[in-house]
Amino acid sequence: MRVIEFGDTFDNGMVVGHEEIDGLYSKIFPEKKQFKTAPNWFYLFLVDDNEKLIGIASGGVSDKVIINHLGLVEEHHGSGLEKKLIDYLKKNYPNKEILIEVSRV
């Protein structure tokens, strides 16, 4: 299991892009039918050992890292995988406070 970012390449050579994540995004966040990108935002995806997308986190980066969306596909709720996403942010933004400003899905 690993964390990847929007634009990263899967082991099989496929680039993580809109087509690959729209289905997952709308499954985790039903009110949002499509994944959108924006400047100064981060997009992280948790994939299992079969390169299947199972979690997502997105938010903004300024003087703090603010997580606006954080969720996992239903069968992984309560498995501790959200912590992996947050740990990844802490590692990549070591001098910034990490805030979660939405409820987890």
N, CA, C and O atoms as a DFTB+ gen file, in Angstrom:
420 C
 N C O
     1  1       0.830      -1.168       0.000
     2  2       0.000       0.000       0.000
     3  2       0.883       1.241       0.000
     4  3       1.885       1.302       0.713
     5  1       0.501       2.236      -0.809
     6  2       1.343       3.430      -0.865
     7  2       0.515       4.654      -1.207
     8  3      -0.614       4.540      -1.682
     9  1       1.082       5.820      -0.962
    10  2       0.448       7.090      -1.287
    11  2       1.072       7.600      -2.576
    12  3       2.294       7.611      -2.722
    13  1       0.232       8.020      -3.501
    14  2       0.713       8.619      -4.740
    15  2       0.051       9.979      -4.921
    16  3      -0.946      10.288      -4.268
    17  1       0.611      10.781      -5.807
    18  2       0.068      12.108      -6.057
    19  2      -0.486      12.198      -7.466
    20  3      -0.118      11.419      -8.345
    21  1      -1.378      13.163      -7.670
    22  2      -1.937      13.406      -8.993
    23  2      -0.788      13.649      -9.964
    24  3       0.079      14.481      -9.695
    25  1      -0.767      12.942     -11.080
    26  2       0.300      13.070     -12.053
    27  2       1.389      12.027     -11.897
    28  3       2.227      11.880     -12.787
    29  1       1.400      11.292     -10.776
    30  2       2.368      10.200     -10.596
    31  2       2.038       9.061     -11.553
    32  3       0.969       9.030     -12.164
    33  1       2.965       8.138     -11.668
    34  2       2.781       6.992     -12.552
    35  2       2.632       5.723     -11.725
    36  3       3.423       5.460     -10.819
    37  1       1.607       4.943     -12.049
    38  2       1.439       3.631     -11.428
    39  2       2.581       2.725     -11.869
    40  3       3.275       3.021     -12.841
    41  1       2.774       1.622     -11.152
    42  2       3.804       0.656     -11.526
    43  2       3.604       0.133     -12.942
    44  3       4.568      -0.220     -13.621
    45  1       2.342       0.084     -13.389
    46  2       2.065      -0.426     -14.735
    47  2       2.242       0.646     -15.817
    48  3       1.959       0.391     -16.988
    49  1       2.704       1.836     -15.437
    50  2       2.976       2.890     -16.404
    51  2       1.842       3.873     -16.606
    52  3       2.029       4.888     -17.277
    53  1       0.657       3.601     -16.040
    54  2      -0.482       4.503     -16.206
    55  2      -0.306       5.725     -15.313
    56  3       0.067       5.596     -14.146
    57  1      -0.570       6.894     -15.851
    58  2      -0.454       8.130     -15.085
    59  2      -1.758       8.359     -14.337
    60  3      -2.840       8.151     -14.886
    61  1      -1.656       8.791     -13.076
    62  2      -2.839       9.080     -12.281
    63  2      -3.449      10.369     -12.809
    64  3      -2.862      11.442     -12.669
    65  1      -4.609      10.266     -13.406
    66  2      -5.274      11.424     -13.984
    67  2      -6.773      11.364     -13.753
    68  3      -7.268      10.529     -12.996
    69  1      -7.480      12.254     -14.410
    70  2      -8.921      12.397     -14.195
    71  2      -9.689      11.108     -14.456
    72  3     -10.526      10.720     -13.642
    73  1      -9.425      10.442     -15.566
    74  2     -10.190       9.243     -15.899
    75  2     -10.038       8.170     -14.841
    76  3     -10.993       7.454     -14.541
    77  1      -8.846       8.052     -14.271
    78  2      -8.576       7.004     -13.297
    79  2      -9.223       7.275     -11.944
    80  3      -9.508       6.339     -11.198
    81  1      -9.458       8.545     -11.620
    82  2      -9.926       8.836     -10.268
    83  2     -11.350       9.360     -10.173
    84  3     -11.899       9.410      -9.072
    85  1     -11.970       9.754     -11.280
    86  2     -13.329      10.290     -11.195
    87  2     -14.294       9.297     -10.553
    88  3     -15.137       9.693      -9.748
    89  1     -14.184       8.022     -10.895
    90  2     -15.076       7.018     -10.325
    91  2     -14.886       6.891      -8.826
    92  3     -15.862       6.837      -8.078
    93  1     -13.633       6.845      -8.378
    94  2     -13.338       6.746      -6.953
    95  2     -13.814       7.999      -6.225
    96  3     -14.427       7.914      -5.161
    97  1     -13.529       9.148      -6.800
    98  2     -13.872      10.416      -6.149
    99  2     -15.372      10.519      -5.938
   100  3     -15.821      10.908      -4.860
   101  1     -16.154      10.173      -6.956
   102  2     -17.607      10.284      -6.822
   103  2     -18.161       9.210      -5.891
   104  3     -19.228       9.392      -5.305
   105  1     -17.449       8.094      -5.748
   106  2     -17.883       7.044      -4.824
   107  2     -17.670       7.489      -3.379
   108  3     -18.518       7.243      -2.521
   109  1     -16.544       8.141      -3.107
   110  2     -16.239       8.599      -1.755
   111  2     -17.013       9.874      -1.427
   112  3     -17.509      10.030      -0.311
   113  1     -17.117      10.779      -2.388
   114  2     -17.809      12.049      -2.191
   115  2     -18.963      12.148      -3.184
   116  3     -18.819      12.804      -4.215
   117  1     -20.112      11.511      -2.905
   118  2     -21.213      11.443      -3.879
   119  2     -21.728      12.806      -4.333
   120  3     -22.247      12.935      -5.441
   121  1     -21.589      13.816      -3.488
   122  2     -22.077      15.143      -3.882
   123  2     -21.192      15.787      -4.943
   124  3     -21.593      16.761      -5.581
   125  1     -19.999      15.251      -5.132
   126  2     -19.076      15.780      -6.141
   127  2     -18.932      14.727      -7.232
   128  3     -18.391      13.646      -6.999
   129  1     -19.409      15.046      -8.397
   130  2     -19.420      14.059      -9.477
   131  2     -18.084      13.952     -10.193
   132  3     -17.819      12.962     -10.876
   133  1     -17.244      14.966     -10.039
   134  2     -15.998      14.954     -10.793
   135  2     -14.878      15.574      -9.968
   136  3     -15.083      16.545      -9.240
   137  1     -13.705      15.000     -10.098
   138  2     -12.501      15.503      -9.444
   139  2     -12.033      16.750     -10.182
   140  3     -12.022      16.772     -11.413
   141  1     -11.648      17.783      -9.448
   142  2     -11.153      19.023     -10.051
   143  2      -9.768      19.343      -9.497
   144  3      -9.479      19.066      -8.333
   145  1      -8.927      19.918     -10.325
   146  2      -7.613      20.365      -9.867
   147  2      -7.615      21.882      -9.738
   148  3      -8.421      22.563     -10.371
   149  1      -6.718      22.404      -8.923
   150  2      -6.603      23.849      -8.730
   151  2      -5.180      24.165      -8.271
   152  3      -4.517      23.319      -7.671
   153  1      -4.708      25.392      -8.555
   154  2      -3.363      25.778      -8.106
   155  2      -3.267      25.767      -6.576
   156  3      -4.259      26.001      -5.886
   157  1      -2.082      25.497      -6.060
   158  2      -1.796      25.482      -4.625
   159  2      -2.605      24.454      -3.849
   160  3      -2.779      24.577      -2.637
   161  1      -3.094      23.451      -4.544
   162  2      -3.792      22.351      -3.881
   163  2      -2.968      21.096      -4.031
   164  3      -2.206      20.954      -4.987
   165  1      -3.118      20.187      -3.087
   166  2      -2.480      18.884      -3.198
   167  2      -3.575      17.839      -3.389
   168  3      -4.714      18.025      -2.962
   169  1      -3.214      16.758      -4.026
   170  2      -4.127      15.648      -4.286
   171  2      -3.352      14.367      -4.020
   172  3      -2.392      14.062      -4.727
   173  1      -3.758      13.624      -3.016
   174  2      -3.082      12.385      -2.662
   175  2      -4.052      11.227      -2.795
   176  3      -5.247      11.363      -2.533
   177  1      -3.518      10.087      -3.206
   178  2      -4.340       8.905      -3.416
   179  2      -3.652       7.718      -2.799
   180  3      -2.448       7.525      -2.969
   181  1      -4.409       6.930      -2.091
   182  2      -3.892       5.715      -1.479
   183  2      -4.254       4.553      -2.391
   184  3      -5.417       4.367      -2.747
   185  1      -3.249       3.777      -2.765
   186  2      -3.494       2.629      -3.643
   187  2      -3.063       1.362      -2.926
   188  3      -2.107       1.358      -2.150
   189  1      -3.799       0.274      -3.205
   190  2      -3.431      -0.998      -2.588
   191  2      -2.337      -1.671      -3.411
   192  3      -1.840      -1.096      -4.380
   193  1      -1.970      -2.874      -3.027
   194  2      -0.876      -3.573      -3.699
   195  2      -1.190      -3.943      -5.136
   196  3      -0.286      -4.271      -5.904
   197  1      -2.473      -3.896      -5.512
   198  2      -2.886      -4.174      -6.891
   199  2      -3.074      -2.893      -7.696
   200  3      -3.652      -2.910      -8.783
   201  1      -2.572      -1.766      -7.143
   202  2      -2.672      -0.459      -7.791
   203  2      -4.120       0.003      -7.915
   204  3      -4.437       0.791      -8.806
   205  1      -4.997      -0.468      -7.044
   206  2      -6.383      -0.021      -7.030
   207  2      -6.498       1.167      -6.087
   208  3      -6.006       1.120      -4.959
   209  1      -7.145       2.230      -6.544
   210  2      -7.320       3.418      -5.722
   211  2      -8.320       3.133      -4.606
   212  3      -9.443       2.703      -4.867
   213  1      -7.909       3.374      -3.357
   214  2      -8.796       3.078      -2.235
   215  2      -8.980       4.263      -1.286
   216  3      -9.772       4.172      -0.348
   217  1      -8.272       5.366      -1.504
   218  2      -8.433       6.521      -0.634
   219  2      -7.977       7.794      -1.308
   220  3      -7.225       7.765      -2.282
   221  1      -8.439       8.914      -0.778
   222  2      -8.113      10.205      -1.381
   223  2      -8.040      11.282      -0.303
   224  3      -8.775      11.240       0.683
   225  1      -7.154      12.234      -0.505
   226  2      -7.098      13.433       0.334
   227  2      -6.757      14.601      -0.579
   228  3      -5.913      14.475      -1.466
   229  1      -7.406      15.723      -0.367
   230  2      -7.058      16.920      -1.129
   231  2      -7.255      18.129      -0.237
   232  3      -7.989      18.085       0.750
   233  1      -6.589      19.202      -0.600
   234  2      -6.690      20.426       0.178
   235  2      -5.724      21.470      -0.326
   236  3      -5.130      21.323      -1.394
   237  1      -5.572      22.521       0.448
   238  2      -4.747      23.641       0.038
   239  2      -3.487      23.770       0.868
   240  3      -3.426      23.337       2.019
   241  1      -2.481      24.379       0.251
   242  2      -1.209      24.612       0.929
   243  2      -0.917      26.107       0.891
   244  3      -0.852      26.713      -0.179
   245  1      -0.744      26.688       2.071
   246  2      -0.303      28.078       2.186
   247  2       0.683      28.093       3.343
   248  3       1.671      27.359       3.321
   249  1       0.428      28.921       4.356
   250  2       1.288      28.846       5.540
   251  2       0.966      27.610       6.359
   252  3       1.738      27.223       7.236
   253  1      -0.192      26.977       6.072
   254  2      -0.606      25.728       6.712
   255  2      -1.039      24.764       5.609
   256  3      -1.268      25.167       4.469
   257  1      -1.145      23.500       5.964
   258  2      -1.704      22.501       5.057
   259  2      -3.108      22.212       5.555
   260  3      -3.291      21.713       6.665
   261  1      -4.099      22.526       4.732
   262  2      -5.489      22.351       5.134
   263  2      -6.114      21.252       4.282
   264  3      -6.184      21.365       3.058
   265  1      -6.565      20.193       4.939
   266  2      -7.203      19.079       4.248
   267  2      -8.695      19.380       4.144
   268  3      -9.377      19.528       5.159
   269  1      -9.198      19.470       2.914
   270  2     -10.616      19.741       2.689
   271  2     -11.411      18.479       2.405
   272  3     -12.598      18.411       2.722
   273  1     -10.779      17.493       1.818
   274  2     -11.433      16.222       1.523
   275  2     -10.537      15.090       2.006
   276  3      -9.335      15.082       1.738
   277  1     -11.115      14.154       2.705
   278  2     -10.366      13.005       3.194
   279  2     -11.329      11.842       3.298
   280  3     -12.299      11.900       4.055
   281  1     -11.071      10.792       2.548
   282  2     -11.989       9.674       2.590
   283  2     -11.409       8.403       2.012
   284  3     -10.395       8.415       1.314
   285  1     -12.081       7.305       2.322
   286  2     -11.688       5.985       1.849
   287  2     -12.903       5.293       1.260
   288  3     -14.039       5.581       1.638
   289  1     -12.658       4.384       0.338
   290  2     -13.771       3.585      -0.148
   291  2     -14.326       2.795       1.035
   292  3     -13.596       2.458       1.968
   293  1     -15.598       2.510       0.984
   294  2     -16.333       2.002       2.146
   295  2     -15.696       0.803       2.835
   296  3     -15.660       0.750       4.065
   297  1     -15.198      -0.152       2.076
   298  2     -14.676      -1.360       2.698
   299  2     -13.390      -1.128       3.492
   300  3     -12.926      -2.033       4.186
   301  1     -12.808       0.067       3.402
   302  2     -11.581       0.361       4.138
   303  2     -11.802       1.330       5.299
   304  3     -10.838       1.736       5.948
   305  1     -13.052       1.708       5.572
   306  2     -13.328       2.599       6.705
   307  2     -12.830       1.960       7.992
   308  3     -12.994       0.758       8.200
   309  1     -12.228       2.761       8.850
   310  2     -11.769       2.274      10.140
   311  2     -10.503       1.440      10.093
   312  3     -10.120       0.835      11.094
   313  1      -9.850       1.402       8.943
   314  2      -8.668       0.540       8.812
   315  2      -7.360       1.260       9.133
   316  3      -6.297       0.640       9.105
   317  1      -7.419       2.548       9.435
   318  2      -6.208       3.300       9.749
   319  2      -5.499       3.856       8.520
   320  3      -4.415       4.429       8.637
   321  1      -6.099       3.693       7.341
   322  2      -5.428       4.164       6.130
   323  2      -5.419       5.684       6.019
   324  3      -4.519       6.248       5.399
   325  1      -6.405       6.355       6.609
   326  2      -6.394       7.814       6.576
   327  2      -5.134       8.350       7.251
   328  3      -4.590       9.372       6.832
   329  1      -4.675       7.667       8.287
   330  2      -3.458       8.080       8.981
   331  2      -2.259       8.052       8.028
   332  3      -1.374       8.903       8.122
   333  1      -2.227       7.086       7.120
   334  2      -1.142       7.030       6.134
   335  2      -1.121       8.291       5.279
   336  3      -0.057       8.841       4.996
   337  1      -2.305       8.746       4.869
   338  2      -2.386       9.965       4.063
   339  2      -1.896      11.177       4.859
   340  3      -1.149      12.005       4.338
   341  1      -2.312      11.277       6.106
   342  2      -1.896      12.405       6.941
   343  2      -0.393      12.338       7.231
   344  3       0.290      13.362       7.202
   345  1       0.118      11.149       7.508
   346  2       1.561      10.992       7.744
   347  2       2.372      11.414       6.529
   348  3       3.444      12.004       6.666
   349  1       1.861      11.112       5.337
   350  2       2.530      11.496       4.105
   351  2       2.618      13.020       4.008
   352  3       3.658      13.565       3.637
   353  1       1.528      13.699       4.342
   354  2       1.534      15.165       4.320
   355  2       2.525      15.725       5.332
   356  3       3.258      16.666       5.027
   357  1       2.552      15.161       6.518
   358  2       3.485      15.629       7.546
   359  2       4.927      15.470       7.090
   360  3       5.771      16.324       7.363
   361  1       5.202      14.379       6.398
   362  2       6.556      14.128       5.899
   363  2       6.936      15.120       4.796
   364  3       8.073      15.587       4.743
   365  1       5.980      15.440       3.915
   366  2       6.267      16.319       2.787
   367  2       6.156      17.803       3.109
   368  3       6.666      18.641       2.365
   369  1       5.495      18.132       4.207
   370  2       5.382      19.519       4.654
   371  2       5.767      19.576       6.130
   372  3       4.926      19.871       6.979
   373  1       7.047      19.293       6.443
   374  2       7.453      19.132       7.839
   375  2       7.337      20.394       8.687
   376  3       7.204      20.293       9.907
   377  1       7.382      21.562       8.088
   378  2       7.352      22.801       8.854
   379  2       5.988      23.469       8.848
   380  3       5.852      24.627       9.240
   381  1       4.979      22.734       8.401
   382  2       3.646      23.328       8.322
   383  2       2.675      22.569       9.219
   384  3       2.763      21.353       9.387
   385  1       1.750      23.330       9.783
   386  2       0.695      22.718      10.582
   387  2      -0.299      22.029       9.643
   388  3      -0.660      22.581       8.604
   389  1      -0.739      20.829      10.011
   390  2      -1.707      20.076       9.217
   391  2      -3.069      20.228       9.889
   392  3      -3.236      19.848      11.048
   393  1      -4.038      20.781       9.168
   394  2      -5.386      20.974       9.701
   395  2      -6.389      20.195       8.860
   396  3      -6.277      20.152       7.635
   397  1      -7.359      19.584       9.512
   398  2      -8.455      18.924       8.805
   399  2      -9.689      19.771       9.045
   400  3     -10.143      19.911      10.181
   401  1     -10.236      20.339       7.968
   402  2     -11.347      21.274       8.112
   403  2     -12.663      20.723       7.582
   404  3     -13.626      21.473       7.420
   405  1     -12.717      19.441       7.312
   406  2     -13.986      18.813       6.944
   407  2     -14.097      17.518       7.725
   408  3     -13.098      16.971       8.190
   409  1     -15.309      17.038       7.863
   410  2     -15.453      15.748       8.532
   411  2     -15.015      14.657       7.573
   412  3     -15.137      14.791       6.355
   413  1     -14.507      13.585       8.138
   414  2     -14.060      12.456       7.324
   415  2     -15.271      11.730       6.775
   416  3     -16.340      11.709       7.386
   417  1     -15.080      11.145       5.624
   418  2     -16.168      10.404       4.975
   419  2     -15.925       8.926       5.150
   420  3     -16.718       8.109       4.682
